[in-house]
Amino acid sequence: MDLRSLLRRTAMNRPAVLAVTLPGATELRLELEAELRRRGWPLPSAPAAADLLVVCGVPSPQDAQWLDAIERSMPEPAVRIVVEQSGQVAHALDTARRDLIARALNPREAGEPGDHADGVHEGLHDEHSPGAHHDSSPSGTSDDQGHSRHGMDHNHGDQAARSGHEDHGHHEPADHAAHTDQMDHQGHGGAVGHMGHDTHAMGEVAGLPMAERADDRDELRLDQLHVPFGPALTDWPTGLILRLTLQGDVVQGVEVDHLSVPSGHRLPFWDEPWLRAARGEGVTRGSAARRRCAAHLDSAGRFLAVAGWDDAAARCRRLRDELLSGAPSEAFGGELRRTVRRVGKSRSLRWSIAGLGALPVDRARAAGVTGPALAADGDAYDRLLTWLTEIERGREALDDTRSLTWDDRTGPRGRLDGPQPPSQALLDVLPELLTGAEFACARIILASLDPDIEELALAPVSGATHV
């Protein structure tokens, strides 16, 4: 084995993993993130820096083309696996790493683009195709927590801005993950139009949208682009697609779309304790408190990652996983308390995001918003503080063995017995809150709401049976 092959094999021992989660696979996502952290494998923010694409959930036929587009944007050799069952993540990663090493050492034996293995092993699908030239190394995380006002400096931590928004004239699948005609032709969630074929666009060149002219907020005639974002961006709500009209960095219009949400017997992961209790099943207050705190830590981790606080985001996610594993509160209570208080008392964080996405309580109530977004009665920072407050409050109940009352139907994002799922109201207020914001700020506003697409298949909870 020559030195080059040896170095390549060493790098493949810790492949960079791009994770894509489909609606209904939250539990798989959490399992994957915990396993990747245990192994110390890097998580890049764009396909161009990834070695391995891991898809959590069961892809539909409509998902095939945009997933293929992501894979084609990855450097050679690219390996794609699909994990459909809990408990298979570790085995899937081991298999993929062996395959990556073999393909790196024997590139001539790799299949042509689009060639995939036929085997399915206990819910694990292993798929491959070479990508583009490998000109990027896996990106790690940064300890820098300096910020600029409202993300005006795009080193503010916005993952999408770093990976694809620096040049609106150069759109590739690697930039936005869902940035392909193929995805839009499938009509995910009943989307209107598709990139380059929008009724307001001037046309397309080589499949890419051309800009049109329109007045901006300063009454200047600037180029206007219609750009889809999602559903596979890093630190992005699972399954969400936003079709934005952009002038420079400013959002001028928003259309909300999403991947199809599977219906069936499986309950939305974050709402499960309250929905089970509403059915009359035995659920302890402690398990509900754990799920609520873990949900808020998951949301806070996504928010902090978008805001550029990578260390704090990693701590939130580690604490989330410890909560979900059932660890006793005394084992991590001190770190949980320190993390919550450090984030809540940070003046630099408050200064960098204050005023973004203001949602007063009257507007929230009129839109049907419930839960933390209603209680916050304020901006993105206030919504973060509300999550932290609920985590502190719930910390004392983590080991409570008393039964959850059957009529408690308020999940982490709001009331589950209203006329619509809590996250539907959050999606409904997005256009109003995002329009007029700079793109980096729009990412922060979205993260502060963190809608759960899985809830959209949920029928309103009503008339629960008391047993």
C-alpha positions, 0 to 999 in steps of 0.5 A: 500500500503506497503512502497516498492510499494509506492516508486516504484510508486513514481519512476514511476511518472518520468519514464526514457524514451528511445526515438527511432526515425524512418526516417521521424519522426523528428517533432515527435522527437522534440515534444517528447524531448520538452515534456520530458524536460517540465516534467523533465523525465530523458533520459537514454543512454541505455535500461538497465536504461529505464522504457519506450520505445517511438518509434516516427514514423511508424515502418515497419515490418522490424523494429519489431525484433530490436525494440523487442530486445531493449524492452527485454533489458529493466528492468521489467516492460517495456512499449513500445509505438509508436507515429505516429501523431503530437499532441499525445505525451503528451497523449501517455506519460500520458497513458504510465505512468499510465500503468507503475504504474499499472504494477509496483504495480501489477507485476503478472498481467503483460503479458508474454514477447511479449504480446502487447495491441491491442488498437490504439488511434489516432496514439498512439500504446501501447505495453508491455513486461517485460524485464530483472531484474531492476538493474539500476537506471535512469541516469541523466546528468552531469555538468562536462565539463572536457575533455581529449585529443581526447577522449582518456579517455572514460569519454569524454562524448561519450554516446555509449562508456559509454553504450556498448563499454567498453567490445567488448566481451560482446555484447547485444542489450542494448549495441548498440541497433541494435546489434542483428541478427534479425535486420540484417536478415531484410536487412535494406537498403541492408546491406551486411552480418550480425553480426556473419555471415560476410564472414570475421568472424571466426564464432559465439558462442551463436549468438555472433561474434568471433574475428579474427586476423589482423594487426593493424596500428602498424603491431601487430596481434590484435583481430578484430571484425565486429560490427554494431552500430545504429540505436537507439543509443542516440545522433545518426543520425536518422536511421543510421547504421554503421558496423565497423571493430574494433581492440581494440578501433580503427576503421579499416573499415566502411560500411554505412547503414540505415533504409528505408526512407519512400517516400511520400508527406512529405518533410524532416523537416529541408529542408522544407522551401526551398523546399516549396519556390522552389515549388512556395509556399509563405515562409518568410525569417524569417521562413527559418532562424528559421529552419536553426538556429534550425537545427544547434542548433539541430546538435550542441546539438547532437555534444556537448552531444557526446563531454560531454558538457551536459549543453551546449547541453541542452541549445542548444536544449531548444533554438532550441525548442523556435525557432521552437515555433515561439517565438520572437527573443527578448525573447531568443536572449540574451541567444542564443548569450551567448550560441553560444559565450560560446561554440565558445570561449571554449579552453577546447572544442577546445583542446579536439576535434581539428584535428578530421575528417579533411576534406579540402575544395578540398576533400569535393568539390570532394566528392560533399559535400556542405553547412557547411561541405564544408565551414568549410574547416577543422576538427570537431571543424571547422564544429561546429564553422561554425554552430555557425557562421550561427546561429549568422548570421541568428539570425538577420533575425528571424523576417524577413517577406520578401519572401524567394527567389524562387531560394534559394535552400541551406538547413542547410546541403547544396545545394538541387538542386545538383545531390544528396541530401546533406546528401548523400555526407556526408555519402559518406565521412564517411568511409574515415574520420572514418577509423583509428580513435578511437571509441570515436573520431569516434562518434565526427566526425560523430556528426560533420557531422550529416547527415540527413537520411530523405534527401535520399528520396529527388529528386534533386530540379531543374527547380523550377517554379517562381510565 
